[in-house]
């Protein structure tokens, strides 16, 4: 289903014809990478990979890497709201990390609402916020939107620390979003909920701020507490 590449990465062998349902094969590929002792990288080649149902949550610090957002597309094509499309939980990797890079995430007319990228923290037992960093995800060179035919998202990127909130626990920490755009009938392009140390650079989206939201750092600034309003072109 997937083949090793010099022990440095796995290459996804799905069918990128825009028609075949890749849900089961993608789940199997993610499970194999997360079980690997040599790599956490899954390369998605050129193609339009259709998902007819929600894929399983990603349970490790996976590097999900396309070959460019103009040529590697992940397509949500299932009816109903759906809670998420790509969800990171980091359950298998105590120290976290991982990335989503160089691809497009789009919804078809069959997809209304839901979350394109949903990040939820693995609950910490160490609440000092200094001993380890289990949530350091990088989102880089990603386009989130819809196909020309239609569709919409409720959220583009949702950093959801509500199951591990501060100040006694660290919520979500140290997620970096850069060179990324969110567009196409999206209620909240980027939503931060108990998200500490979020850094956004060259992000083309309005940033929605909810209860208990802390966005630290934006276009080079640091130690900034955002409590209201929106940011455009952050």
C-alpha positions as CSV (number, residue, x, y, z in Angstrom):
1,X,0.0,0.0,0.0
2,X,2.9,2.3,0.8
3,X,6.5,1.8,0.2
4,X,9.6,2.9,2.2
5,X,11.9,5.5,0.8
6,X,15.4,5.2,2.1
7,X,14.0,4.8,5.6
8,X,13.3,8.6,5.6
9,X,9.7,8.7,4.4
10,X,6.7,6.7,3.2
11,X,5.1,7.5,-0.1
12,X,1.3,7.2,-0.2
13,X,0.0,4.9,-3.0
14,X,-3.6,6.2,-3.2
15,X,-5.4,6.9,-6.4
16,X,-5.4,10.6,-7.2
17,X,-8.0,10.7,-9.9
18,X,-10.6,12.8,-8.0
19,X,-13.1,9.9,-8.2
20,X,-11.7,6.9,-6.2
21,X,-12.4,6.9,-2.4
22,X,-9.1,7.1,-0.6
23,X,-10.4,7.0,3.0
24,X,-9.5,3.4,3.8
25,X,-6.1,3.5,2.1
26,X,-5.2,6.8,3.7
27,X,-6.1,5.4,7.2
28,X,-3.9,2.4,6.6
29,X,-1.0,4.5,5.4
30,X,-1.2,6.8,8.4
31,X,-1.4,3.8,10.8
32,X,1.7,2.3,9.2
33,X,3.7,5.5,9.5
34,X,2.6,6.1,13.1
35,X,3.7,2.6,13.9
36,X,7.1,3.0,12.3
37,X,10.3,3.3,14.4
38,X,12.2,5.1,11.6
39,X,10.1,7.9,10.3
40,X,7.0,10.1,10.8
41,X,6.8,11.3,7.2
42,X,4.1,10.5,4.6
43,X,4.5,12.0,1.2
44,X,1.4,12.6,-0.9
45,X,2.3,12.6,-4.7
46,X,0.6,14.8,-7.3
47,X,-3.1,14.1,-7.7
48,X,-6.6,14.8,-6.4
49,X,-7.3,12.4,-3.6
50,X,-11.0,12.1,-2.9
51,X,-12.4,11.1,0.6
52,X,-15.9,9.7,0.7
53,X,-16.1,9.6,4.5
54,X,-14.1,11.2,7.4
55,X,-10.6,9.8,7.7
56,X,-9.5,8.5,11.2
57,X,-7.7,11.0,13.5
58,X,-3.9,11.1,13.0
59,X,-2.6,9.7,16.3
60,X,1.1,10.7,16.0
61,X,3.3,13.6,15.1
62,X,3.0,12.9,11.4
63,X,4.6,15.0,8.6
64,X,2.0,15.1,5.9
65,X,3.8,16.5,2.8
66,X,2.5,17.1,-0.7
67,X,4.3,18.1,-3.8
68,X,2.9,21.6,-3.9
69,X,-0.5,23.1,-3.3
70,X,-1.2,23.5,-7.0
71,X,-0.8,19.7,-7.7
72,X,-1.5,17.8,-4.4
73,X,-5.2,18.0,-3.4
74,X,-7.1,16.3,-0.6
75,X,-10.8,16.5,-1.4
76,X,-13.6,16.1,1.2
77,X,-16.5,14.7,-0.7
78,X,-19.0,13.4,1.9
79,X,-22.4,14.7,2.9
80,X,-23.4,16.2,6.3
81,X,-21.6,18.6,8.6
82,X,-18.8,16.2,9.7
83,X,-16.7,17.2,12.7
84,X,-13.4,17.4,10.9
85,X,-11.4,16.4,7.8
86,X,-7.8,16.2,9.0
87,X,-7.5,15.8,12.8
88,X,-4.2,15.7,14.7
89,X,-4.3,14.2,18.2
90,X,-0.6,13.3,18.8
91,X,-1.5,10.5,21.1
92,X,1.4,8.3,20.3
93,X,4.2,10.9,20.4
94,X,4.7,12.4,23.8
95,X,6.8,15.3,22.5
96,X,4.6,16.1,19.6
97,X,5.6,18.0,16.4
98,X,4.6,17.0,12.9
99,X,3.6,19.1,10.0
100,X,1.1,19.6,7.1
101,X,2.9,21.1,4.2
102,X,2.8,21.8,0.4
103,X,-0.8,20.8,-0.4
104,X,-4.4,22.0,-0.8
105,X,-7.3,20.9,1.3
106,X,-10.6,21.5,-0.5
107,X,-14.3,20.6,-0.1
108,X,-16.7,19.7,-2.8
109,X,-20.4,20.7,-3.0
110,X,-21.1,17.6,-0.9
111,X,-19.2,19.1,2.0
112,X,-20.9,21.8,4.1
113,X,-19.5,22.9,7.5
114,X,-17.0,21.0,9.5
115,X,-13.3,21.6,10.1
116,X,-10.5,21.3,7.5
117,X,-7.6,21.0,10.0
118,X,-8.5,20.3,13.7
119,X,-5.7,20.1,16.2
120,X,-6.6,18.7,19.7
121,X,-3.9,18.3,22.4
122,X,-3.0,15.1,24.1
123,X,-3.8,15.8,27.8
124,X,-0.7,16.6,29.7
125,X,0.2,15.2,33.1
126,X,3.0,17.8,33.4
127,X,1.4,21.2,33.5
128,X,4.5,23.4,34.0
129,X,4.4,24.3,30.3
130,X,8.2,24.0,30.1
131,X,9.2,20.4,30.5
132,X,7.8,19.2,27.2
133,X,5.9,20.5,24.1
134,X,3.4,18.0,22.8
135,X,1.6,20.2,20.4
136,X,4.2,21.9,18.2
137,X,2.6,21.4,14.8
138,X,3.7,23.3,11.7
139,X,1.2,24.2,9.0
140,X,3.2,25.6,6.0
141,X,2.3,26.4,2.4
142,X,-1.2,25.1,2.6
143,X,-4.3,26.3,0.8
144,X,-7.7,25.6,2.4
145,X,-10.8,26.3,0.3
146,X,-13.4,24.7,-1.9
147,X,-13.6,23.4,-5.4
148,X,-14.9,25.6,-8.2
149,X,-18.2,23.8,-8.0
150,X,-18.9,24.8,-4.4
151,X,-18.9,23.6,-0.8
152,X,-17.9,25.3,2.4
153,X,-16.1,24.9,5.8
154,X,-17.2,26.1,9.2
155,X,-13.6,26.3,10.2
156,X,-10.3,26.3,8.2
157,X,-7.8,25.7,11.1
158,X,-9.2,25.0,14.6
159,X,-6.6,24.8,17.4
160,X,-8.8,23.3,20.1
161,X,-7.3,23.2,23.6
162,X,-10.6,23.0,25.3
163,X,-10.0,19.5,26.7
164,X,-6.7,20.6,28.3
165,X,-7.2,24.3,29.2
166,X,-5.0,26.7,31.2
167,X,-3.8,28.0,33.5
168,X,-3.4,24.7,35.3
169,X,-2.8,22.8,32.0
170,X,-1.3,24.2,28.9
171,X,-4.1,23.9,26.3
172,X,-2.4,23.8,22.9
173,X,1.1,25.2,22.6
174,X,3.6,26.3,19.9
175,X,1.6,25.8,16.7
176,X,3.1,27.7,13.7
177,X,1.0,28.6,10.7
178,X,2.8,30.2,7.8
179,X,2.4,30.8,4.0
180,X,-1.2,29.6,4.2
181,X,-4.5,30.9,2.8
182,X,-8.0,30.0,3.9
183,X,-10.9,31.1,1.6
184,X,-14.3,30.1,0.2
185,X,-17.3,30.6,2.4
186,X,-15.5,29.8,5.7
187,X,-17.2,30.9,8.9
188,X,-13.9,31.0,10.9
189,X,-10.8,30.6,8.8
190,X,-8.5,30.3,11.9
191,X,-10.0,29.7,15.3
192,X,-7.8,29.6,18.5
193,X,-9.2,28.1,21.6
194,X,-6.8,27.9,24.6
195,X,-4.0,28.1,22.1
196,X,-0.8,29.4,23.6
197,X,2.3,30.5,21.6
198,X,0.5,30.4,18.2
199,X,2.7,32.0,15.6
200,X,1.2,33.1,12.2
201,X,3.3,34.5,9.4
202,X,2.0,35.4,5.9
203,X,-1.4,33.9,6.7
204,X,-4.2,35.2,4.4
205,X,-7.3,34.8,6.7
206,X,-9.4,36.6,9.3
207,X,-8.5,35.3,12.7
208,X,-11.5,34.5,14.9
209,X,-11.0,34.8,18.7
210,X,-13.1,32.7,21.1
211,X,-13.4,32.3,24.8
212,X,-10.1,31.5,26.4
213,X,-8.1,32.3,23.3
214,X,-4.5,33.4,23.5
215,X,-2.6,34.0,20.2
216,X,1.1,34.7,21.1
217,X,3.2,36.1,18.2
218,X,2.1,37.4,14.8
219,X,4.4,38.6,12.0
220,X,7.4,38.7,14.3
221,X,5.8,40.1,17.4
222,X,5.8,38.2,20.6
223,X,4.1,38.0,24.0
224,X,0.9,39.5,22.6
225,X,-2.4,38.7,24.1
226,X,-5.3,39.1,21.7
227,X,-8.7,39.5,23.3
228,X,-11.0,40.9,20.6
229,X,-11.2,41.9,17.0
230,X,-9.9,40.4,13.8
231,X,-6.6,40.3,12.0
232,X,-6.4,40.4,8.2
233,X,-3.4,39.3,6.2
234,X,-1.5,38.3,9.4
